[in-house]
Every structure is written in structure tokens, then in C-alpha cells.
Amino acid sequence: MDGSIAQADLYALPPEEAERGLRVQLAAAYRMVDYYGWTEQIYGHLTARVPGPEALFLINPFGLNYDEVTASNLVKIDCDGNIVAPSDYPINRAGFVIHSAVHLANSDEHKCVMHTHTRAGMAIAAIKEGLQPISMASTGYYKRLSYHDYEGVSLDTEEREGLLADLGENSAMMLRNHGILTTGRTVPEAFQRLYRLERACQIQVDAAAAGTLNLLSDNVAQASAAGLGGGAAMHSDRPPAGSLEFAAMMRKMDKIDPSYRE
């Protein structure tokens, strides 16, 4: 497979071919998160729903570093956290609870879910004001960002209903006192949203440390969001949202270490 996989409509392909492509994309995304330094040791998860009628999705093997994740060692599980295909690794229950909440909805908008514990993301998730409209990056999420209150380590499946309700119609959410989460119709779309949200958080942390935040007016923030093509929504017909950026990053990952494709 070459870089064109980033622009392929995987869910339109035959199931076996689609899953293989999805595994390559998702493994690449793990390497990208590692490349940008967004890891929290072995924690945090990027998941993708497997094409087909069953509620199954792929998650990282618990215990591996992100730069050890490959297409073949991604673990296939159901929404009860059961491993449904041979695997040498366990999964993290807390990760499955958060992600399965979104995957259970079986929405075309939320085929992929990405959740990180970055320093900047956790910092903004820990302040009452949340993400503020102070940069072009942040305006992409202006009035398009959901918030979910922290309920402790996510081990209780009863939290799923609240998570999904709080996400609502948005594709990005601040998990208060916890971290950030994005979703997408594809792995590239979810990753690009994650990149933009993480960058917005980094900018706010840096700006707040340097001086007084200069908040944009409602009109300017709304206009900026519209100019970004909806920013957080990133709806576009051609090429698929996030695919150009993701293809470029896949080429970079291939130069560094193409073993994620194995």
C-alpha cells in the first residue's frame, strides 16, 4: 500500500481489504502521536470502528509504546471489551469505556475516536474557562466544542451514556480535568481534528504564561470558524477531510520507520 491509502474510502471496500487499510492508517496515527510527543507513557487511545454490521473496533495493545504499535498487533474488541480475534496482548478497560461510548452510537460521523493526555490538553481541560477564542486554531472549535465533567478513572460503563450525551453533535470534546477527545468519519479526519485542538491548547497555555489573553469577539470568532471551513467540522468533498495532511505525515513516518505497516 502506498500513501494513497490516506485518501481511500475504506468503508466502501470489501471488508477484509477495508480492515487492512484501517489497521495501517490507525497504526500510522499512533506513530504520529508518538512523533509529536503527545504520549502519556502507554496510556491514551486511538480507536477505529471495523467496517461491517458488528460493533467491533480496533484499539492499541495495552503495554506497548506507541512506536511499537503496528497494523497487525492492533487488538480487535467488541463494545463490552471482549477480545474477538487472536491477540498476544490485553487491552486497557478504561480506554475501551470512553471509546465504546462513542462507537456504540454507530454514527457515520464518529467512526474513529482519538483521546490523549497531553500536557497542554490536560492543562486547558483543568481550567474553568476551557478553550478560549484567542487564535485561529481555537476559533475552529468556537461553539463546536463539548465538555464532559470528570467522574474518576473511566471504569464504569454507566458513564458511557453521559459521555455520548455531552458530545452531542460535535466532533471534539474536552474531558474536564482529564484530557481531550476528537472523532471523525475517517482516521485522517479525526487525527487532523486532534492536531488542531492540541495546537489550540498549546497556544493558549503559552499565551496565558506570556500575558493577558486577548479574546476575540463573537463576530470575529464566528467569521474565523467559517473561514476555516467550519474548523472543527472540516467538512469537504474533495479531497476527504484531513487526508492531504495525513498522507504527508504517513510519508514522514515511512521515512522514519515504516514498520507500522507490518
C-alpha positions as CSV (number, residue, x, y, z in Angstrom):
1,M,0.0,0.0,0.0
2,D,1.3,3.5,-0.8
3,G,0.3,6.9,0.6
4,S,-2.9,6.9,-1.4
5,I,-4.5,4.9,1.3
6,A,-4.9,8.1,3.3
7,Q,-7.5,9.2,0.7
8,A,-9.2,5.9,0.2
9,D,-12.8,5.4,1.2
10,L,-12.1,2.4,3.3
11,Y,-15.7,1.7,4.3
12,A,-16.6,1.3,0.6
13,L,-14.1,-1.5,0.1
14,P,-14.6,-5.2,0.7
15,P,-14.5,-6.0,4.5
16,E,-11.1,-7.7,4.5
17,E,-9.4,-5.1,2.4
18,A,-11.1,-2.3,4.3
19,E,-9.9,-3.6,7.7
20,R,-6.3,-4.0,6.5
21,G,-6.3,-0.4,5.3
22,L,-7.9,0.8,8.5
23,R,-5.2,-1.0,10.5
24,V,-2.4,0.7,8.5
25,Q,-4.0,4.1,9.0
26,L,-4.6,3.6,12.7
27,A,-1.1,2.3,13.3
28,A,0.3,5.3,11.4
29,A,-1.7,7.6,13.6
30,Y,-0.2,6.0,16.7
31,R,3.3,6.7,15.3
32,M,2.3,10.3,14.6
33,V,1.1,10.8,18.1
34,D,4.5,9.5,19.3
35,Y,6.3,11.7,16.8
36,Y,4.6,14.8,18.2
37,G,5.3,13.8,21.8
38,W,1.6,13.5,22.7
39,T,2.0,10.2,24.6
40,E,1.4,9.6,28.3
41,Q,3.6,6.5,28.6
42,I,1.4,3.6,27.4
43,Y,-1.9,5.4,28.1
44,G,-4.4,7.1,25.8
45,H,-6.1,5.5,22.9
46,L,-6.9,5.9,19.2
47,T,-9.7,3.6,18.0
48,A,-11.5,2.9,14.8
49,R,-14.7,1.0,14.1
50,V,-14.2,-2.0,11.9
51,P,-16.2,-2.0,8.7
52,G,-19.2,-4.3,8.8
53,P,-22.5,-4.8,10.7
54,E,-21.0,-5.8,14.0
55,A,-20.0,-3.3,16.7
56,L,-16.2,-4.1,16.7
57,F,-13.3,-1.7,16.8
58,L,-9.5,-1.6,16.9
59,I,-7.5,-0.5,19.9
60,N,-3.8,-0.4,20.8
61,P,-2.3,-3.4,22.7
62,F,-2.0,-2.4,26.3
63,G,1.6,-2.3,27.5
64,L,3.2,-1.3,24.2
65,N,4.7,2.1,23.4
66,Y,3.1,4.0,20.6
67,D,6.1,3.5,18.4
68,E,5.6,-0.3,18.8
69,V,2.1,-0.4,17.5
70,T,1.7,-2.0,14.1
71,A,-1.2,-2.8,11.8
72,S,-1.1,-6.5,12.8
73,N,-0.9,-6.1,16.6
74,L,-3.8,-3.8,16.9
75,V,-6.4,-5.6,19.0
76,K,-10.0,-6.2,17.8
77,I,-12.6,-6.0,20.5
78,D,-16.4,-5.6,20.9
79,C,-18.1,-2.9,22.9
80,D,-18.1,-5.0,26.0
81,G,-14.3,-5.0,25.9
82,N,-14.0,-8.7,24.8
83,I,-11.1,-9.5,22.5
84,V,-12.7,-11.1,19.5
85,A,-9.7,-12.1,17.4
86,P,-6.4,-13.8,18.4
87,S,-4.1,-11.4,20.2
88,D,-0.9,-11.6,22.3
89,Y,-1.9,-8.6,24.3
90,P,-4.6,-7.3,26.7
91,I,-6.5,-4.0,26.4
92,N,-7.0,-1.2,28.8
93,R,-10.5,-1.3,30.2
94,A,-10.6,2.5,30.9
95,G,-9.8,3.2,27.3
96,F,-12.4,0.9,26.0
97,V,-15.2,2.5,28.2
98,I,-14.6,6.0,26.8
99,H,-14.2,5.0,23.2
100,S,-17.1,2.5,23.2
101,A,-19.4,5.2,24.4
102,V,-19.0,6.9,21.0
103,H,-18.6,3.8,18.9
104,L,-21.9,2.3,20.2
105,A,-23.8,5.2,18.6
106,N,-22.7,3.7,15.2
107,S,-22.7,7.2,13.7
108,D,-21.1,7.8,10.4
109,E,-19.6,10.9,11.9
110,H,-17.7,9.0,14.7
111,K,-16.0,6.1,13.0
112,C,-12.7,7.0,14.7
113,V,-12.1,8.3,18.2
114,M,-8.9,9.7,19.5
115,H,-8.2,10.6,23.1
116,T,-4.9,11.9,24.5
117,H,-3.4,13.1,27.9
118,T,-1.1,15.8,26.6
119,R,0.3,18.4,29.0
120,A,-1.4,21.3,27.1
121,G,-4.6,19.4,26.6
122,M,-4.9,18.4,30.3
123,A,-4.0,22.0,31.3
124,I,-6.8,23.5,29.4
125,A,-9.2,20.8,30.5
126,A,-8.3,21.7,34.1
127,I,-9.3,25.4,33.9
128,K,-12.9,26.6,34.3
129,E,-12.8,28.8,31.2
130,G,-11.8,25.9,28.9
131,L,-10.6,26.6,25.4
132,Q,-10.8,30.4,24.6
133,P,-11.1,32.1,21.2
134,I,-7.6,33.6,21.1
135,S,-6.1,32.1,18.0
136,M,-7.1,31.0,14.5
137,A,-6.7,27.4,15.7
138,S,-9.0,27.8,18.6
139,T,-11.7,29.6,16.6
140,G,-12.1,26.4,14.6
141,Y,-13.8,25.0,17.8
142,Y,-15.7,28.1,18.7
143,K,-19.1,26.9,19.9
144,R,-18.2,23.5,18.4
145,L,-16.5,22.0,21.4
146,S,-18.2,19.8,24.0
147,Y,-17.3,19.4,27.7
148,H,-17.7,16.3,29.9
149,D,-17.1,16.5,33.7
150,Y,-14.6,14.2,35.3
151,E,-16.1,11.2,37.1
152,G,-12.9,9.5,38.0
153,V,-11.0,6.8,36.1
154,S,-13.4,5.6,33.4
155,L,-14.0,2.0,34.6
156,D,-17.8,2.2,34.8
157,T,-19.8,1.5,31.6
158,E,-22.6,3.6,33.1
159,E,-20.6,6.7,32.2
160,R,-21.0,5.9,28.5
161,E,-24.4,7.4,28.3
162,G,-23.3,10.7,29.8
163,L,-20.2,10.9,27.6
164,L,-22.2,10.4,24.4
165,A,-24.9,12.9,25.5
166,D,-22.3,15.5,26.3
167,L,-20.6,15.0,22.9
168,G,-23.9,15.8,21.2
169,E,-23.5,16.9,17.6
170,N,-19.8,18.0,18.0
171,S,-16.7,16.1,16.9
172,A,-14.4,17.3,19.7
173,M,-14.7,17.3,23.4
174,M,-12.7,18.5,26.5
175,L,-12.8,15.8,29.2
176,R,-12.6,18.2,32.2
177,N,-9.6,17.6,34.5
178,H,-8.6,14.7,32.2
179,G,-7.7,15.4,28.5
180,I,-9.0,15.9,25.0
181,L,-11.0,13.8,22.5
182,T,-11.8,14.1,18.9
183,T,-13.8,12.0,16.4
184,G,-14.0,11.6,12.7
185,R,-15.6,9.8,9.8
186,T,-12.1,8.5,9.0
187,V,-8.8,8.2,10.8
188,P,-7.3,11.1,8.9
189,E,-10.2,13.4,9.7
190,A,-10.1,12.5,13.5
191,F,-6.3,13.0,13.5
192,Q,-6.4,16.4,11.9
193,R,-9.0,17.5,14.4
194,L,-6.8,16.2,17.2
195,Y,-3.8,18.1,15.8
196,R,-5.7,21.4,15.6
197,L,-7.2,21.0,19.0
198,E,-3.9,20.2,20.6
199,R,-2.3,23.1,18.9
200,A,-5.0,25.4,20.1
201,C,-4.4,24.2,23.7
202,Q,-0.7,24.7,23.3
203,I,-1.2,28.3,22.1
204,Q,-3.5,29.1,25.0
205,V,-1.1,27.8,27.6
206,D,1.8,29.7,26.0
207,A,-0.2,32.9,25.6
208,A,-1.5,32.8,29.2
209,A,2.0,32.4,30.5
210,A,3.2,35.4,28.4
211,G,0.5,37.9,29.3
212,T,-3.2,38.7,29.3
213,L,-5.3,36.7,26.9
214,N,-6.8,38.8,24.1
215,L,-10.2,37.2,23.4
216,L,-11.7,37.6,20.0
217,S,-15.2,39.0,19.7
218,D,-18.1,36.6,19.0
219,N,-18.4,38.0,15.4
220,V,-14.7,37.6,14.6
221,A,-14.5,34.2,16.2
222,Q,-17.6,33.0,14.2
223,A,-16.2,34.5,11.0
224,S,-12.9,32.8,11.5
225,A,-14.5,29.5,12.1
226,A,-16.5,29.9,8.9
227,G,-13.3,30.9,7.0
228,L,-11.7,27.7,8.2
229,G,-14.4,25.7,6.6
230,G,-16.1,25.1,9.9
231,G,-12.7,24.4,11.5
232,A,-13.6,21.6,13.9
233,A,-16.1,20.2,11.4
234,M,-13.7,20.4,8.4
235,H,-16.4,19.2,6.0
236,S,-15.1,19.0,2.5
237,D,-15.9,16.8,-0.5
238,R,-12.6,16.6,-2.3
239,P,-10.1,15.6,-1.1
240,P,-11.6,13.8,2.0
241,A,-11.1,15.9,5.2
242,G,-7.7,15.6,6.7
243,S,-6.4,13.2,4.0
244,L,-3.8,15.5,2.4
245,E,-2.2,16.3,5.8
246,F,-2.4,12.6,6.9
247,A,-0.8,11.4,3.6
248,A,2.0,13.8,4.2
249,M,2.6,12.6,7.7
250,M,2.4,8.9,6.5
251,R,5.3,9.7,4.1
252,K,7.2,11.2,7.0
253,M,6.5,8.1,9.1
254,D,7.7,5.9,6.3
255,K,11.0,7.7,6.2
256,I,11.4,7.4,9.9
257,D,10.2,3.8,10.4
258,P,7.8,2.0,8.1
259,S,7.3,-0.9,10.5
260,Y,3.9,0.4,11.5
261,R,2.6,-1.2,8.2
262,E,3.5,-4.7,9.3
